[in-house]
Amino acid sequence: MMLTSTTITDTITGQSILALGVEGGDTAHLYFTAMSWLSNSRHLIVHTDMDRETWKGDIVRFDMETGDVQVLEEGQIWGSGVVSPDDIIYLLKGNELYAIDAWSGERHTICKLEEHCTFFGPLSITNDGKVLGVYWKEALLQSEDAESQEAVWVIGTVNVSSGEVCEAARPQFAEPYPIANHAMINPVDPNQVFFSHEGATEQIPDRLWVVDTRTGEMSNLFSQKKEESGRPIEYVGHEIWALDGSGLYFVKYPHSPDKPTGVYFVDRRGERHEFINGDYRYWHVGISPDGRYAVADTQEPGISKIVLINTATKQSELLCELPCRGMHPGHPHPSFSPDSRKVTFTFSDEHDVLHVGIIDISDRL
């Protein structure tokens, strides 16, 4: 496996992009709500040489200055990991949550759920690196018939030092959309965890939720507008916490009947929401650690635009426009380095092979 870097120039904007990839295999960074960089903003953790069918590949540490590559884990499925502020990579495998030291490669188990439980990614972590936000599916056997099972979705946290698992909520959303997922712990408050009511975007009237881990009290953060019939007319999703824990950025999708659509912010108590920018047909949104910029992608036939948004002025700037595979793990999922100076995303080349793109935005800061 030979992960290499090349510099390309975007044909639309002239922006210089550093592209990481391997010949004939897919490369992607971590999910946009999870940090992909080590704390020095020099070393990047990517998933590479992935099999297109299984999403299994190698997790490697790439040195932006020297090009050095260190394999940390092999045969891991994309989509579960998060890099902690102290350079520990947390990963999931079935009912196990484990950690890999990004420098030594040392691996150890943090906790294991009971065998009838399965962790799902992505993971999230507090700014002090002490508590993870997690969620899992618990299969409850109803009879001796193995096919007769009820799945319960559970939102919780894990203390990384003790391995203690805290069950915060069992939302038990009604069929046909019972899934509660995308658990994300508030970066500064381990007692608040966000989670999503997952399902058909056009049918979910209450996507954004938080739970207080001390009391189990759940609340819907963003009251989506509805028609008299009860049908939602605001389609929302792809949420991410501001790093100061003040609230969540999310996207109101462009096909929503209610306007305006685009990037929004809602405070952590659901008392105030704000429209940020709707210049493009946004899909995912990431936020810089310093809070000064958001970065969003678009979903368009065969391509995706990567757009930088100044959160103070609410002005946007097109960074690049590149081919996009419209399915995981090929979504762009733009995100930032810890120093807020680099934008990271996944894109396809002319042969539909996935690469990680990196754009330096230091000149905007």
DALINJO-V525755 format. One record per residue. N is the residue number from 1. RES is the residue in one letter. SS is DSSP state (~ for helix, > for strand, _ for the rest). Layout:
# DALINJO-V525755
N|RES|SS / N|RES|SS
This chain:
# DALINJO-V525755
1|M|_ / 2|M|_ / 3|L|_ / 4|T|> / 5|S|> / 6|T|> / 7|T|> / 8|I|> / 9|T|> / 10|D|_ / 11|T|_ / 12|I|_ / 13|T|_ / 14|G|_ / 15|Q|_ / 16|S|> / 17|I|> / 18|L|> / 19|A|> / 20|L|> / 21|G|> / 22|V|> / 23|E|_ / 24|G|_ / 25|G|> / 26|D|> / 27|T|> / 28|A|> / 29|H|_ / 30|L|_ / 31|Y|_ / 32|F|_ / 33|T|_ / 34|A|_ / 35|M|_ / 36|S|_ / 37|W|> / 38|L|_ / 39|S|_ / 40|N|_ / 41|S|_ / 42|R|_ / 43|H|> / 44|L|> / 45|I|> / 46|V|> / 47|H|> / 48|T|> / 49|D|> / 50|M|> / 51|D|_ / 52|R|_ / 53|E|_ / 54|T|_ / 55|W|_ / 56|K|> / 57|G|> / 58|D|> / 59|I|> / 60|V|> / 61|R|> / 62|F|> / 63|D|> / 64|M|_ / 65|E|_ / 66|T|_ / 67|G|_ / 68|D|_ / 69|V|> / 70|Q|> / 71|V|> / 72|L|> / 73|E|> / 74|E|> / 75|G|> / 76|Q|> / 77|I|> / 78|W|_ / 79|G|_ / 80|S|_ / 81|G|_ / 82|V|> / 83|V|> / 84|S|_ / 85|P|_ / 86|D|_ / 87|D|_ / 88|I|> / 89|I|> / 90|Y|> / 91|L|> / 92|L|> / 93|K|> / 94|G|_ / 95|N|_ / 96|E|> / 97|L|> / 98|Y|> / 99|A|> / 100|I|> / 101|D|> / 102|A|_ / 103|W|_ / 104|S|_ / 105|G|_ / 106|E|_ / 107|R|> / 108|H|> / 109|T|> / 110|I|> / 111|C|> / 112|K|> / 113|L|_ / 114|E|_ / 115|E|_ / 116|H|_ / 117|C|> / 118|T|> / 119|F|> / 120|F|> / 121|G|> / 122|P|> / 123|L|> / 124|S|> / 125|I|> / 126|T|_ / 127|N|_ / 128|D|_ / 129|G|_ / 130|K|_ / 131|V|> / 132|L|> / 133|G|> / 134|V|> / 135|Y|> / 136|W|> / 137|K|> / 138|E|> / 139|A|> / 140|L|> / 141|L|> / 142|Q|_ / 143|S|_ / 144|E|_ / 145|D|_ / 146|A|_ / 147|E|_ / 148|S|_ / 149|Q|> / 150|E|> / 151|A|> / 152|V|> / 153|W|> / 154|V|> / 155|I|> / 156|G|> / 157|T|> / 158|V|> / 159|N|> / 160|V|_ / 161|S|_ / 162|S|_ / 163|G|_ / 164|E|_ / 165|V|> / 166|C|> / 167|E|> / 168|A|> / 169|A|> / 170|R|_ / 171|P|_ / 172|Q|_ / 173|F|_ / 174|A|_ / 175|E|_ / 176|P|_ / 177|Y|_ / 178|P|_ / 179|I|_ / 180|A|> / 181|N|> / 182|H|> / 183|A|> / 184|M|> / 185|I|> / 186|N|_ / 187|P|_ / 188|V|_ / 189|D|_ / 190|P|_ / 191|N|_ / 192|Q|> / 193|V|> / 194|F|> / 195|F|> / 196|S|> / 197|H|> / 198|E|_ / 199|G|_ / 200|A|_ / 201|T|_ / 202|E|_ / 203|Q|_ / 204|I|_ / 205|P|_ / 206|D|_ / 207|R|_ / 208|L|> / 209|W|> / 210|V|> / 211|V|> / 212|D|> / 213|T|_ / 214|R|_ / 215|T|_ / 216|G|_ / 217|E|_ / 218|M|> / 219|S|> / 220|N|> / 221|L|_ / 222|F|_ / 223|S|_ / 224|Q|_ / 225|K|_ / 226|K|> / 227|E|_ / 228|E|_ / 229|S|_ / 230|G|_ / 231|R|_ / 232|P|> / 233|I|_ / 234|E|_ / 235|Y|_ / 236|V|> / 237|G|> / 238|H|> / 239|E|> / 240|I|> / 241|W|> / 242|A|_ / 243|L|_ / 244|D|_ / 245|G|_ / 246|S|_ / 247|G|> / 248|L|> / 249|Y|> / 250|F|> / 251|V|> / 252|K|> / 253|Y|_ / 254|P|_ / 255|H|_ / 256|S|_ / 257|P|_ / 258|D|_ / 259|K|_ / 260|P|_ / 261|T|_ / 262|G|> / 263|V|> / 264|Y|> / 265|F|> / 266|V|> / 267|D|> / 268|R|_ / 269|R|_ / 270|G|_ / 271|E|_ / 272|R|_ / 273|H|> / 274|E|> / 275|F|> / 276|I|> / 277|N|> / 278|G|_ / 279|D|_ / 280|Y|_ / 281|R|_ / 282|Y|> / 283|W|> / 284|H|> / 285|V|> / 286|G|> / 287|I|> / 288|S|_ / 289|P|_ / 290|D|_ / 291|G|_ / 292|R|_ / 293|Y|> / 294|A|> / 295|V|> / 296|A|> / 297|D|> / 298|T|> / 299|Q|_ / 300|E|> / 301|P|_ / 302|G|_ / 303|I|> / 304|S|> / 305|K|> / 306|I|> / 307|V|> / 308|L|> / 309|I|> / 310|N|> / 311|T|_ / 312|A|_ / 313|T|_ / 314|K|_ / 315|Q|_ / 316|S|> / 317|E|> / 318|L|> / 319|L|> / 320|C|> / 321|E|> / 322|L|> / 323|P|> / 324|C|_ / 325|R|_ / 326|G|_ / 327|M|_ / 328|H|_ / 329|P|_ / 330|G|_ / 331|H|_ / 332|P|_ / 333|H|_ / 334|P|_ / 335|S|> / 336|F|> / 337|S|_ / 338|P|_ / 339|D|_ / 340|S|_ / 341|R|_ / 342|K|> / 343|V|> / 344|T|> / 345|F|> / 346|T|> / 347|F|> / 348|S|> / 349|D|_ / 350|E|_ / 351|H|_ / 352|D|_ / 353|V|_ / 354|L|> / 355|H|> / 356|V|> / 357|G|> / 358|I|> / 359|I|> / 360|D|> / 361|I|_ / 362|S|~ / 363|D|~ / 364|R|~ / 365|L|_
